[in-house]
């Protein structure tokens, strides 16, 4: 089931990217890309008991285009979740890359530019069960992040960037998959 969801998610992003008729390359060699994404989720219902689960994630990135359309850099990822007295916070850091599709024309307001990317992250997560008699627990691990998105240009240098990402995570002998949909802003410095 997890692989089916992963394949379906990545296929959806690829199809949206290929259907983009105004996909022009705006990421040229020596372009700096400063991006920040945010996501929020709230889960409630019988499945989650009496308390809803609230999760907030912030992910700033910086990339540098080493050639036209291909940028390398780094990603930070901060996350916070809570459910009743239980809370957790996570921090991920690692190298990442982005590849932008499209032709060689200049961008203009209203243009779009699909992209894919990925990264390898080191991860640390702290858990607190809300009981003062127990200590906060911290675990470490790693994650591989695969993502796809589309840059919708608001101007020649600023874009709205919805993204779909899949994190393949491993922490102290256990593994899991997280699928996130987020939105952010990106600045392109030429």
C-alpha positions in Angstrom: 0.0 0.0 0.0 2.8 2.4 0.8 4.6 1.9 -2.5 1.3 2.3 -4.3 0.8 5.7 -2.7 4.4 6.7 -3.4 4.1 5.7 -7.1 0.7 7.4 -7.4 2.0 10.6 -5.8 5.1 10.9 -7.9 3.2 10.1 -11.1 0.7 12.9 -10.3 3.5 15.4 -9.9 5.2 14.2 -13.2 2.0 14.4 -15.2 1.3 17.9 -13.9 4.8 18.9 -14.8 4.6 17.5 -18.3 1.2 19.2 -18.9 2.6 22.6 -18.1 2.6 24.6 -21.3 4.5 27.6 -20.1 7.4 25.7 -18.6 10.5 27.9 -19.3 13.8 27.6 -17.6 14.3 30.3 -15.1 17.1 28.6 -13.2 20.3 29.5 -15.0 23.8 28.7 -13.9 24.8 30.9 -10.9 21.2 31.4 -9.8 20.7 31.3 -6.0 17.3 29.9 -4.8 16.1 30.7 -1.4 12.9 28.8 -0.5 10.7 28.2 2.5 7.9 25.7 2.7 5.3 25.2 5.4 2.7 22.5 6.1 0.0 22.0 8.7 -2.2 19.0 9.5 -4.9 18.2 12.0 -6.2 14.7 12.5 -9.2 13.8 14.6 -11.9 11.2 14.9 -12.4 7.8 16.5 -9.1 6.6 15.0 -7.2 9.2 17.1 -9.0 8.9 20.4 -10.2 11.9 22.3 -7.5 14.3 21.3 -6.7 15.6 17.8 -3.2 15.4 16.4 -1.8 18.7 15.2 1.4 18.8 13.2 3.3 21.9 11.8 6.4 21.6 9.6 8.7 24.4 8.4 11.4 23.7 5.8 13.8 26.4 4.6 16.2 25.6 1.8 19.0 27.2 -0.1 20.3 26.0 -3.5 22.8 27.2 -6.1 22.5 26.4 -9.8 25.8 24.7 -10.8 24.5 24.4 -14.4 21.2 25.6 -16.1 18.2 23.9 -14.4 20.2 21.9 -11.8 20.8 23.3 -8.3 22.4 21.8 -5.3 22.3 23.0 -1.7 20.9 22.1 1.7 17.6 21.7 3.6 16.6 22.2 7.2 13.3 20.7 8.4 11.6 21.6 11.7 8.5 19.7 12.8 6.3 19.8 15.8 3.4 17.5 16.7 1.0 17.3 19.7 -1.8 15.1 20.9 -3.2 15.8 24.3 -0.3 15.7 26.8 2.1 14.0 24.3 4.3 16.2 22.1 7.3 15.6 19.8 9.7 17.8 17.9 11.9 16.9 15.0 14.9 18.4 13.2 16.3 17.2 9.9 19.4 18.6 8.1 21.1 17.5 4.9 22.2 18.1 1.3 19.6 18.4 -1.4 19.1 19.1 -5.1 16.5 20.4 -7.4 16.1 19.9 -11.2 13.8 22.4 -13.1 12.1 21.4 -16.4 11.5 23.7 -19.3 13.0 25.6 -22.2 15.5 28.4 -22.3 13.2 31.5 -22.3 13.1 34.1 -19.6 10.4 33.9 -16.9 7.6 36.4 -16.5 4.8 36.9 -14.1 2.3 34.1 -14.5 4.8 31.6 -15.8 5.2 28.1 -14.4 8.2 25.8 -13.9 7.8 22.2 -12.7 10.7 20.7 -10.7 11.8 17.5 -8.9 14.3 17.0 -6.2 15.6 15.0 -3.4 17.9 14.9 -0.4 19.5 12.8 2.3 18.8 14.0 5.8 20.1 13.3 9.3 17.2 13.3 11.8 16.7 13.9 15.5 13.4 13.6 17.3 12.4 14.3 20.9 9.3 12.9 22.6 7.6 14.1 25.8 4.6 12.2 27.2 3.6 15.1 29.4 4.4 13.1 32.6 6.8 15.0 34.9 8.0 11.7 36.4 9.5 10.5 33.1 12.3 12.0 31.0 12.0 13.3 27.5 13.3 10.7 25.0 15.4 11.6 22.0 16.1 9.4 19.0 18.2 9.8 15.9 18.0 8.4 12.4 18.0 9.3 8.7 15.6 10.1 5.9 15.7 10.1 2.1 13.4 12.8 0.7 11.9 12.7 -2.8 9.8 15.6 -4.0 8.1 17.3 -6.9 6.6 20.7 -7.2 5.7 23.6 -9.5 7.0 27.1 -9.3 4.2 29.6 -10.1 5.9 32.9 -10.8 4.4 35.9 -9.1 7.2 38.1 -10.6 10.5 37.5 -12.4 12.2 36.6 -9.1 9.5 35.3 -6.7 7.4 32.1 -7.1 4.7 30.3 -5.1 5.8 26.7 -4.7 3.4 23.9 -3.8 5.3 20.6 -3.2 4.5 17.0 -2.7 7.2 15.1 -0.8 7.8 11.6 0.3 10.2 10.9 3.2 11.5 7.3 3.6 12.6 7.4 7.2 14.6 5.2 9.5 15.0 5.7 13.2 16.8 3.3 15.6 15.9 0.1 13.7 12.4 1.1 12.6 11.3 2.5 9.3 8.4 4.4 7.9 7.1 6.7 5.2 5.7 10.2 5.4 3.9 11.9 2.6 3.5 15.7 2.9 1.8 18.4 0.8 3.2 21.8 1.5 3.3 25.3 0.0 6.0 27.9 0.1 7.7 30.9 -1.5 10.9 30.9 -3.5 13.2 33.7 -4.4 15.5 33.4 -7.4 18.6 35.7 -7.2 20.3 36.0 -10.6 
